[in-house]
Amino acid sequence: MALTFREWREDDDLALVQLWGDPETGEAGHFRAVLRPSSNEPWSRCIVAEDDGVPVAAGVVYETSLHPDRLWVYIEVARENRRAGLGSTLLGMLRKEAENAPSGVTKLRAKVEPGTPGAAFAAAAGLEPIQRSRVVIVEPGKLKLPVFEDHGPQLDEAATGSVELTRAVADFYNAVHGWDRADMSLGRAQQMLLNDAAGAAGAVVLRDKPKAEGGRIAAFAVSYTSERTDAPADVLLGYDTTLEESEAEAAVASLLAMVAYQYPVQLEVDDSMTALVRVLEPLLASGAARQDGKDTLILSS
């Protein structure tokens, strides 16, 4: 191979997609969208490798303000050009670029599916798992519905624009991302998770007691499915992480039973969402819930 390296150009995506074909994983499809010309605001560097003038590989490293302690890195090499050290060369070049990131952050993170070439490459490069994520589908009518008393926990509808719900969502996100510190502000929670552009279609909350008696949000569920179909509804289910473990699990179980009473729901679950994981594991074991697709791993250097 007569390899040369250069910065990304606007038309490289078309040339590379023709050579690469369809993404091998969902993560590859997502990260292809961030291959773009290098930028200083937000900071990113993207490098293309050419073989005799033909683009065959690309890699990008970039920062995000939401998770400021690590840089995302993604590399893709055409199948015919793999196992020749090209990916390692690109990674070395991107690490060098990261040394000049204005934030001073040099740690890298990557997202992969176990058992894929990307996972093998990341492991060989010294990246180790820091989190596992799964998509779990809960079948309808499999959970015992809670019985609510007048002065006990209560189910309420919630406006996705309410400050109370926004704060609960932001606090939950930050708490369960201690493994990769998050800076989820109220504004970001609205923009990324709760407004119409984010796809939020509605929300319900479980309070520890009636709102009129000062009840606080113990758990919440935000739906991103606006029309009811046979497909599982996409739901973000979170909880007050300051509760005692047993209380958090009880709140999660009660709310999950309500939202999955008639229709299946789909949840994306990180292992760090401990109360939700403890509720789901018995359901997975009994067949009341099932995992959809493979695990996703976040790796870091």
N, C-alpha and C positions, 0 to 999 in steps of 0.2 A: 504494500500500500504506500502511496505517496500522500501522506497526510498533511493537511494544513489546518490551522485554527484561526477563527475570526469571530467578530461580534455578530450577533443575530441581525438579520435584515428582515424587512417587512414581508417579503414573499417567501421566506424560508418555510413557513408552516405548510404551504401547499406542496412544496417539493418534498419535504420530509414525510408528510402523511401519505403521499403516493408510494414512497419507499417502505414506510413502516407498516402500512395497512391499519386495520382496526386496533384500538387499544387492547392490550392483553388483559388488563384489569380495570375496574372502575376507577382506581386511584390514578392509573396512567391517563385515562380520559380526562380526569379533573386537572392533573398537573400539566398536560399538554397546553391547556388554556393559559398557563402562566409563562410559557415560552414566548418571550417578547423582547424588543430592544432594551438594552440596559438603561437604567434610570437612576437618578439620585433622589427622587421624591415620588413615591417611596423607593428606598434603595434596592436595587436588584442588578445582577450581572448575569448575562446569558451568552454562552459561547457555543459556536457551531463548529463541528469537525467535518472537513471535506476530504474525500478520497478521489484524487485526480480531478478536483474541481466540482465533484458532486457531493452535496450535503448528505451525510450518512448518520450523524449523531448530533445531539445537542444536550446541554446541561444548563441549569439555572440555579442560582442561589439568591435568596431574597429575604427581607425582613418584614415582619408584620407588627403593627402596634398592639394588637390584641394579645399576642404571646411574645413579649419582647426579649426573652432570655435566650432564645435560640433562633437560628436562621433555617428556613426551609431549603432543602436541596432536592433536586430531581434531575436524573440523567436517563436518557433513552438512546440506545444504540441499535441500528438495524441488525436483524438476526444474522445476516451474512458477515457482519463485521464484529461479532462478539467473540469473546475468549481470545482476544489479541491485545489486551491491555488498554484498549481505547477508553473504556469507561473509567478505569483507574487514572488515566492521564487527565481526562476531563475533571474528575473529582479533585485531583491535585491542583489543577488550575483554579477551580472554584474555591478551594480552601485558601489559596493564595489571595484571591480577590477578597475573600471574607476578612482577611487580616486588615483590609483598608476600609471596612464598613464604618461609617461615622458613629454608629452606636457603640462601637468597641466590642460588640458581641461576635464571638467566633464559633460557639457551639452550634452543631448542625442537628437537624432532625429530618426524618424521612418517614413516609407512610407506605407500607407494603402489605401484601397478602402473603401469609406463610406458604412455603413450598413453591414460590415463583422465582424466576431468574432474578428479579429485582431484590427479593429477600435474600437470596444467596449472595448477590453482589454487595448488598449493604452489610451483611454479616462479615464478609471477607474484608470489608473496608473498616471494620472495627466498630460499627454502630450496633448498639445493644437495645433490646426492648425496654421501654419505659411505661408502656400502656397498651392494653388490649381493648378493642371495641368490637361489639357484635350488634347485629340487627336481629331483634327477637319479635316474633309475631305471637300475640296472645289471642287464643281462640275465644269466641264469645260464649258467655253463659257458663264458664268453667269455674268461676270464683264465687264464693258465698257473698251475697250482698250484705253490707253493714246495716245495722238497725240504729237509726239516729234518734236520740232523745231530745227533749225540748232544750235542755241546757248543756248538752254535750256537743260533740263535733257536728258540723253542719256543712252541707254542700251548697255552694253558691256559683252562679254564673259570674264571670269577671270580664270587664272591658279590657281588650288587649292594650288599650292606651292608658290604663290606669297606672298611677305612680306606684301604688301598693304592689300590684302584680309585677311591674317592671323591676322594682327593687328586689322582690322575691326571686325573680329569674336571674338577675345579675348576681345576687349573693350566692345562689346555688351554683351558677357557672364558675364563679371565682373559687368557691370552696372545693369543688370536685376537680379542679385543675391545679391542685397544689404540686403535682408532678411536673407541670410545665406552666409556671405562673402566668395567670391571666389578668388582664386589666379591662374587665368588662364593666364599663360605666353604664349609667342609666340610659344615656343617649345611644350607646352602642347596642344595648339590649333591645331597645326599641327598633333601631335600624336593622339589626341582623336577625332578630328572633321574633319580634312582636308586631311590626307594622304590616300593612297590606303588601308592600313590595317584597317582604320576606315570606309572604304566603300564609301568614297567620290568619286563620279563618274563625277562630273563637277560642274561648278558654273557660275552664271551670276551676274552682279552688275548693279545697277542704280546709275548713277552719277548725281550730281546737275547741271553739265554742261559738255561739251566735255572734255576728258582727256587732249587734247592738249591745252586747255584753263585753265588748273589747276583744272579740275573737281574732286571733292571728292566723295567717296562712300557714298551715302545716304541710300542705302538698298542693301542687298545681299541675294542670294538664293543658297544654296548648295544642290545638289541632291545626294541621296544615293541609287538611283535606276539606274543601269547601262543598263538594257534592258527594252524597252517599252512593257508593258503588259496592260491588262484591269484593273489591280489593281492600286490604287492610288500610285503615286510616292512619296517616302519619302523625304521630303524637310525640311531643316533648313532655316527659313526665319528670318533675323534680320535687324537691322537698326541702324543708327547713333543716339544714345540716347541724344546727345547734341543739336540736332535740336529742333526748336520750335515744340510744339505738332502738330500743323496743318501741318507743313512741313513733320514731321515724318510720319503722317498718310497718306499724299498724296504720299510719296515715297513708303510706304508699299502697298497701294492700287494699284498703278501703276505697281509695280513689281509683285504683286500677280496676277493681271489681265493678265500679260504676261506669267507667268509660268503655269497658269491654263487655258490658252486660248483653247488648244485642248484636254488636258488630265486632269483627276482629280489629285489633289495633297493632301498629308497628312501632317499635321503640328502638332507638339507637342507644346502646348501653355501654358505657365505659366501666371497667372493673373498679374504678375509683368511686362510682356511684353505689356505695356499699349497701345502703338500705334497699335500693331497687334491685341490686344483684341478689341479695338474700331472699327477697320476695319471689324473684323469677326462677331461681335455681330449682326449687321443688316443682314449679310448674313445668319447667323443661324436663325434669326427670319423670313426671307423670304423664307427659304428652299434652297437657293443657296449654303449653306454649311450645314453639319450635324456633330454632335458629334459621334465619334466611341468609343463605350464602355463607362464605367463609369469614373467619376472624379477620380483623384489620389490626396491624401492629404499628405503633409509633416507635421508631428507633431513634437513638441519639448517640452522638459521639461524646 
